[in-house]
Amino acid sequence: MTLADVSKGACVTIENVCAEQTLADRLRALGIAQGERVRLVKISARKKVFYICTDYSLTALGAEVARLIGVKA
């Protein structure tokens, strides 16, 4: 399951980030890394933008990036 498959309000744990190194590093700096808990705060009307909350930040991710982040409940 990816972050793009999660329902609004759900808290999940990140299992993996299947992105190229520069993007993975940027996400890690925002607290989006393997083993971290995140909450999906909001999803845009057309499911193009996913707003997630970590211990460190509130971040808006595009759908393409959200599909690269594997999660578990």
Secondary structure per residue as TSV (DSSP state, phi and psi in degrees):
chain	resnum	aa	ss	phi	psi
A	1	M	-	360.0	143.2
A	2	T	B	-111.3	169.4
A	3	L	G	-60.1	-29.9
A	4	A	G	-68.5	-15.9
A	5	D	G	-94.2	-6.3
A	6	V	-	-81.9	146.2
A	7	S	-	-82.8	152.1
A	8	K	T	-55.8	134.7
A	9	G	T	90.3	-10.8
A	10	A	-	-74.9	143.3
A	11	C	E	-104.8	129.3
A	12	V	E	-135.2	164.6
A	13	T	E	-108.6	134.5
A	14	I	E	-76.3	124.8
A	15	E	E	-90.5	-42.5
A	16	N	E	-160.3	159.5
A	17	V	E	-123.8	107.7
A	18	C	-	-95.2	66.4
A	19	A	S	-129.1	163.5
A	20	E	-	-65.3	159.4
A	21	Q	H	-55.1	-42.8
A	22	T	H	-64.5	-41.5
A	23	L	H	-68.6	-42.7
A	24	A	H	-60.3	-39.3
A	25	D	H	-65.3	-42.3
A	26	R	H	-63.2	-43.4
A	27	L	H	-64.8	-40.3
A	28	R	H	-61.0	-38.2
A	29	A	H	-64.2	-25.9
A	30	L	T	-89.6	1.4
A	31	G	T	89.7	14.0
A	32	I	-	-103.7	91.3
A	33	A	S	-147.9	165.4
A	34	Q	T	-54.0	132.7
A	35	G	T	89.7	-11.3
A	36	E	-	-81.8	146.1
A	37	R	E	-92.1	135.7
A	38	V	E	-133.7	155.6
A	39	R	E	-121.6	131.7
A	40	L	E	-83.4	109.0
A	41	V	E	-84.1	-42.5
A	42	K	E	-153.7	149.1
A	43	I	E	-126.6	131.8
A	44	S	-	-64.7	162.5
A	45	A	T	-55.6	-38.8
A	46	R	T	-100.5	16.3
A	47	K	S	55.1	40.1
A	48	K	-	-98.6	-24.5
A	49	V	E	-131.6	133.7
A	50	F	E	-119.5	122.7
A	51	Y	E	-99.6	120.5
A	52	I	E	-123.2	150.1
A	53	C	E	-115.4	128.6
A	54	T	-	-115.8	-177.1
A	55	D	S	-65.1	-21.9
A	56	Y	S	-107.0	-23.8
A	57	S	-	-162.1	166.0
A	58	L	E	-111.9	121.0
A	59	T	E	-128.5	139.9
A	60	A	E	-101.1	125.7
A	61	L	E	-118.5	139.9
A	62	G	E	-70.3	160.0
A	63	A	H	-59.8	-36.4
A	64	E	H	-62.0	-41.0
A	65	V	H	-72.1	-41.8
A	66	A	H	-58.6	-33.8
A	67	R	T	-72.6	-14.2
A	68	L	T	-88.7	-7.2
A	69	I	E	-105.7	109.9
A	70	G	E	-81.7	135.9
A	71	V	E	-134.9	164.0
A	72	K	E	-136.8	152.1
A	73	A	-	-69.7	360.0
